[in-house]
């Protein structure tokens, strides 16, 4: 008898037989891969992934009679390359070899530095322990028809498409392997693992009925205004298109037109019509993800919705951690591993970085993207330096994995061919909104003013002339300096809003802002761009520092949002800051905006101006700038086979180019209690989720200085996972976290 997993019981009476583990993993993987035609390939990966456990060396190790470190992943990769496969199935064998070789350490590159044994090419030549020949009679491998039928090729994209298929097969394997291993140990320990979530097909009619009831109640209690009538027309038009075939859609509705609920309604109706398996709602900023999830919960209930957006990314939990988790907490953590829930609200970072990941913990969820509706809220915010590979991945999901993609925005980023090379093939019938040009005219609620250069003193003087107003600048430093200057003049109702503050404090501040606006109290907010996307506030006046045209449009959406004021009195002022230079990434976009301004000065926010702006941006950035890490060139096919750089791409692919690192602000009782629980045994994955609202993201260099000078310390026992602010004076709800020159000055000196 050969075993896959052992227990503390000597002699193997309750150990897991290897053949049983391979069979169950293959069956699970077959089910996952069947969603996109790769059932046989995924099953074969399952049968062969632990082939190395048929060696005497591994069986001695598992029984405690030999040393550890026995390689059991290479044997299956080598064996599948020896099979006498033909044509395209031989190429699939290579994909399976990548998956098997990487099912613990992560998908490898084909080639690596000299002597780098982690590269697949070196693994395939590696000397490994001999296998017991009995494996040939215990493994039931079906070697026919491994290549998925119906794959639709794209010219010049074949290597990317095959590499994408390899990552999806890997996802099927590693999720199946983990689930079977987890089930075995749970049974041995007498534990119940609750991974049961409602199936969307069983819940969809209830969810649609709940949404319909919500919309009826909303119409009953809302004012009968032209804006609300137009929102109703948009919703109706969007839902009428739910029966169109799966693929890529756009939803181009000006800010305040009700995109969030309209896109949710389309997703539910479309999923019902086409029997899709889940809905994934991807949001660019963590600052608004909880707001969106809470809206969905209010309408649809709690039982079907999963949020996944932790900034402290936990690894897959060890089995002993499961024993210490509350059942509900464990279920949520488990669901974030493979996205089994019917409706997932997540971040662009989580979605796209998973699509280009190589680690098992990130890739397990990928097979559950098949046959899903994926809504990209504020689609224009996909960062330019990764835009080309992100579009390629979305296009592949729609083309070959049964997905529907909805690009949902007020500023549609012109990602169609031929304006965007390698972009989507979207016809006019795939626009869900009724006549975007008409909507732009009907929903125009502001008057734009181009002010030229303004000093901070000029800005403060203009703000002092109104009771309520919003000023948005391009950096946290400028926002803080402007706030301090305005405060020194004694302005009433002054509020600072920035990502220096924790999400917990920002929510409280925004609640205060809305109360002040609703009760017509003084309210002058100085903010960074975080207030532009998805934050529902309505000011009579807005000032916005020069930026890209999409950001100017979003800023204008915070002015007269409900259309209750005269258009001519709802002024949005665009200005060039005299003292603050724009960040490098904004500077080029300002130039693009100014060139378009010269052509569309009369109607800067029209769909035509937006389309021209993005075309200008893409032309300036060029193909190289839209794929800064040359991701698309890292997947190649030669006469000798594949040359895929899975690991190298995963290490370099980052949506947030500069990179930020979290600092936990535990100045209140809630985060302090969570930290005490962590030190007392709370599993780190659960702690990470509970601390999400008490983080500030800090530039790595500055966080390093904070740590070096004792202002920030790591929680003992968790490595560098939890960095906690120790010098409480460096944080206040009003200002946020001050990290500049923290190695030189105290809080008062910094201010």
Rosetta blueprint (number, residue, H / E / L):
1 X L
2 X L
3 X E
4 X E
5 X E
6 X L
7 X L
8 X L
9 X L
10 X H
11 X H
12 X H
13 X L
14 X L
15 X L
16 X E
17 X E
18 X H
19 X H
20 X H
21 X H
22 X H
23 X H
24 X H
25 X H
26 X H
27 X H
28 X H
29 X H
30 X H
31 X H
32 X H
33 X H
34 X H
35 X H
36 X H
37 X L
38 X L
39 X H
40 X H
41 X H
42 X H
43 X H
44 X H
45 X H
46 X H
47 X H
48 X H
49 X L
50 X L
51 X H
52 X H
53 X H
54 X H
55 X E
56 X H
57 X H
58 X H
59 X H
60 X H
61 X H
62 X H
63 X L
64 X L
65 X L
66 X L
67 X L
68 X L
69 X L
70 X L
71 X L
72 X L
73 X L
74 X H
75 X H
76 X H
77 X H
78 X H
79 X H
80 X H
81 X H
82 X H
83 X L
84 X L
85 X L
86 X L
87 X H
88 X H
89 X H
90 X H
91 X H
92 X H
93 X H
94 X H
95 X H
96 X H
97 X H
98 X H
99 X H
100 X H
101 X H
102 X L
103 X L
104 X L
105 X L
106 X L
107 X L
108 X L
109 X E
110 X L
111 X L
112 X L
113 X L
114 X L
115 X L
116 X L
117 X L
118 X L
119 X L
120 X H
121 X H
122 X H
123 X H
124 X H
125 X H
126 X L
127 X L
128 X L
129 X L
130 X L
131 X E
132 X L
133 X L
134 X L
135 X H
136 X H
137 X H
138 X H
139 X L
140 X L
141 X L
142 X L
143 X L
144 X L
145 X L
146 X L
147 X L
148 X L
149 X L
150 X L
151 X L
152 X L
153 X L
154 X L
155 X L
156 X L
157 X L
158 X H
159 X H
160 X H
161 X H
162 X H
163 X H
164 X H
165 X H
166 X H
167 X H
168 X H
169 X H
170 X H
171 X H
172 X H
173 X H
174 X H
175 X H
176 X H
177 X H
178 X H
179 X H
180 X H
181 X H
182 X H
183 X H
184 X H
185 X H
186 X H
187 X H
188 X H
189 X H
190 X L
191 X L
192 X L
193 X L
194 X L
195 X L
196 X L
197 X L
198 X L
199 X L
200 X H
201 X H
202 X H
203 X H
204 X H
205 X H
206 X H
207 X H
208 X H
209 X H
210 X H
211 X H
212 X H
213 X H
214 X H
215 X H
216 X H
217 X H
218 X H
219 X H
220 X H
221 X H
222 X L
223 X L
224 X L
225 X L
226 X H
227 X H
228 X H
229 X H
230 X H
231 X H
232 X H
233 X H
234 X H
235 X H
236 X H
237 X H
238 X H
239 X H
240 X H
241 X L
242 X L
243 X L
244 X L
245 X L
246 X L
247 X L
248 X E
249 X E
250 X E
251 X E
252 X E
253 X L
254 X L
255 X L
256 X L
257 X L
258 X L
259 X H
260 X H
261 X H
262 X H
263 X H
264 X H
265 X H
266 X H
267 X H
268 X H
269 X H
270 X H
271 X H
272 X H
273 X H
274 X H
275 X L
276 X L
277 X L
278 X E
279 X E
280 X E
281 X E
282 X E
283 X E
284 X L
285 X L
286 X H
287 X H
288 X H
289 X H
290 X H
291 X H
292 X H
293 X H
294 X H
295 X H
296 X H
297 X H
298 X H
299 X H
300 X H
301 X L
302 X L
303 X L
304 X L
305 X E
306 X E
307 X E
308 X E
309 X L
310 X L
311 X L
312 X L
313 X L
314 X L
315 X L
316 X L
317 X L
318 X L
319 X H
320 X H
321 X H
322 X H
323 X L
324 X L
325 X L
326 X L
327 X H
328 X H
329 X H
330 X H
331 X H
332 X H
333 X H
334 X H
335 X H
336 X H
337 X H
338 X H
339 X L
340 X L
341 X L
342 X L
343 X E
344 X E
345 X E
346 X E
347 X E
348 X H
349 X H
350 X H
351 X H
352 X H
353 X H
354 X H
355 X H
356 X L
357 X L
358 X L
359 X L
360 X H
361 X H
362 X H
363 X H
364 X L
365 X L
366 X H
367 X H
368 X H
369 X H
370 X L
371 X L
372 X E
373 X E
374 X E
375 X E
376 X E
377 X E
378 X L
379 X H
380 X H
381 X H
382 X L
383 X L
384 X H
385 X H
386 X H
387 X H
388 X H
389 X H
390 X H
391 X H
392 X H
393 X H
394 X H
395 X H
396 X H
397 X H
398 X H
399 X H
400 X H
401 X L
402 X L
403 X L
404 X E
405 X E
406 X E
407 X E
408 X E
409 X E
410 X L
411 X L
412 X L
413 X L
414 X L
415 X L
416 X E
417 X L
418 X L
419 X L
420 X L
421 X L
422 X L
423 X L
424 X E
425 X L
426 X L
427 X L
428 X H
429 X H
430 X H
431 X E
432 X L
433 X L
434 X L
435 X L
436 X H
437 X H
438 X H
439 X H
440 X H
441 X H
442 X H
443 X L
444 X L
445 X L
446 X L
447 X E
448 X E
449 X E
450 X E
451 X E
452 X E
453 X E
454 X E
455 X L
456 X H
457 X H
458 X H
459 X H
460 X H
461 X H
462 X H
463 X H
464 X L
465 X L
466 X L
467 X L
468 X E
469 X E
470 X E
471 X E
472 X E
473 X L
474 X L
475 X L
476 X H
477 X H
478 X H
479 X H
480 X H
481 X H
482 X H
483 X H
484 X H
485 X H
486 X H
487 X H
488 X H
489 X L
490 X L
491 X L
492 X L
493 X L
494 X E
495 X E
496 X E
497 X E
498 X L
499 X L
500 X L
501 X L
502 X L
503 X H
504 X H
505 X H
506 X H
507 X H
508 X H
509 X H
510 X H
511 X H
512 X H
513 X H
514 X H
515 X H
516 X H
517 X H
518 X H
519 X L
520 X L
521 X L
522 X L
523 X E
524 X E
525 X E
526 X E
527 X E
528 X L
529 X H
530 X H
531 X H
532 X L
533 X L
534 X L
535 X L
536 X L
537 X L
538 X L
539 X E
540 X L
541 X L
542 X E
543 X E
544 X E
545 X E
546 X L
547 X L
548 X L
549 X H
550 X H
551 X H
552 X H
553 X H
554 X H
555 X H
556 X H
557 X L
558 X L
559 X E
560 X L
561 X L
562 X L
563 X L
564 X L
565 X L
566 X L
567 X H
568 X H
569 X H
570 X L
571 X E
572 X E
573 X E
574 X E
575 X E
576 X E
577 X E
578 X L
579 X L
580 X L
581 X L
582 X L
583 X L
584 X H
585 X H
586 X H
587 X H
588 X H
589 X H
590 X H
591 X H
592 X H
593 X H
594 X H
595 X H
596 X H
597 X H
598 X H
599 X H
600 X L
601 X L
602 X L
603 X L
604 X L
605 X L
606 X L
607 X H
608 X H
609 X H
610 X H
611 X H
612 X H
613 X H
614 X H
615 X H
616 X H
617 X H
618 X H
619 X H
620 X H
621 X H
622 X H
623 X H
624 X H
625 X H
626 X L
627 X L
628 X L
629 X L
630 X L
631 X H
632 X H
633 X H
634 X L
635 X E
636 X E
637 X E
638 X E
639 X L
640 X L
641 X E
642 X E
643 X E
644 X E
645 X E
646 X H
647 X H
648 X H
649 X H
650 X H
651 X H
652 X H
653 X L
654 X L
655 X L
656 X L
657 X L
658 X L
659 X L
660 X E
661 X E
662 X E
663 X E
664 X E
665 X L
666 X L
667 X L
668 X L
669 X H
670 X H
671 X H
672 X H
673 X H
674 X H
675 X H
676 X H
677 X H
678 X H
679 X H
680 X L
681 X L
682 X L
683 X L
684 X H
685 X H
686 X H
687 X H
688 X H
689 X H
690 X H
691 X L
692 X H
693 X H
694 X H
695 X E
696 X E
697 X E
698 X E
699 X E
700 X H
701 X H
702 X H
703 X H
704 X H
705 X H
706 X H
707 X H
708 X H
709 X L
710 X L
711 X L
712 X E
713 X E
714 X E
715 X L
716 X L
717 X L
718 X L
719 X L
720 X L
721 X L
722 X L
723 X E
724 X E
725 X E
726 X L
727 X L
728 X H
729 X H
730 X H
731 X E
732 X E
733 X L
734 X L
735 X L
736 X E
737 X E
738 X L
739 X L
740 X L
741 X L
742 X L
743 X L
744 X L
745 X L
746 X L
747 X H
748 X H
749 X H
750 X H
751 X L
